[in-house]
Amino acid sequence: MPVYEYHPRELAQISVLREARGLDLEQVQERSKMALEHEEFVLTAPQEGGKLTTLDIASWHRIEWARIAHVMAKQHMSVTPRTTTSA
């Protein structure tokens, strides 16, 4: 049985999508702004060449937050509400 290995970029997208569930446009725009600030902060740190870096991950998070905010603004929509399960 084949095993699928996620690319680090896919993992970043999945983590942002999980966090975005249940947020409204204003909250998503705030997270997008925070992701941009984090990326700018990481840019000031020394980088290791040839390796997956914190900057790569920060950039992918920023791009995903910006994408979600753009779609929500354009479509006047919200992200699917979080569902809670009772144990």
C-alpha positions in Angstrom: 0.0 0.0 0.0 1.6 3.3 -1.0 2.1 5.9 1.6 1.7 9.6 0.7 4.3 11.9 2.1 3.2 15.5 2.4 5.4 18.2 1.0 6.3 20.8 3.7 4.3 23.4 1.7 1.3 21.2 1.9 1.7 20.9 5.6 1.9 24.7 6.0 -1.3 25.0 3.9 -3.1 22.4 6.0 -2.2 24.0 9.3 -3.4 27.4 8.1 -6.7 25.9 6.8 -7.3 24.2 10.2 -6.7 27.4 12.0 -8.9 29.4 9.6 -12.0 27.2 10.2 -14.7 29.2 11.9 -13.0 32.6 11.5 -14.7 35.6 9.9 -13.0 37.9 7.3 -11.7 40.4 9.9 -10.0 37.6 11.9 -8.5 36.1 8.7 -7.2 39.5 7.7 -5.6 40.0 11.1 -4.0 36.5 10.9 -2.8 37.5 7.4 -1.2 40.7 8.8 0.4 38.7 11.6 1.8 36.2 9.1 3.3 39.0 7.1 4.9 40.5 10.2 6.3 37.1 11.2 7.8 36.7 7.7 9.4 40.1 7.9 10.8 39.3 11.3 12.2 36.0 10.1 13.9 37.8 7.1 16.1 39.6 9.6 17.5 36.3 11.0 20.5 34.6 9.5 19.5 31.9 7.0 21.0 28.5 6.3 21.4 27.8 2.6 20.0 24.7 0.9 17.7 23.7 3.7 14.0 24.1 4.5 14.0 27.2 6.6 11.8 29.1 8.9 11.5 31.7 6.2 10.1 29.1 3.8 7.5 28.1 6.2 6.6 31.7 7.2 6.3 32.6 3.5 4.0 29.7 2.8 1.8 30.6 5.8 1.6 34.2 4.7 0.7 33.2 1.2 -2.1 30.9 2.4 -3.5 33.5 4.8 -3.5 36.1 2.0 -5.2 33.6 -0.4 -8.0 32.8 2.1 -8.5 36.5 2.9 -8.7 37.3 -0.8 -11.3 34.6 -1.6 -13.4 35.5 1.5 -13.4 39.2 0.6 -14.2 38.5 -3.1 -17.0 36.0 -2.4 -18.3 37.7 0.8 -18.1 34.4 2.6 -16.9 32.9 5.8 -14.9 29.8 6.5 -16.9 26.6 7.4 -17.7 26.8 11.2 -15.8 24.5 13.5 -17.7 21.4 14.5 -17.5 20.1 18.0 -18.0 16.5 19.0 -19.3 15.3 22.3 -17.5 12.5 24.0 
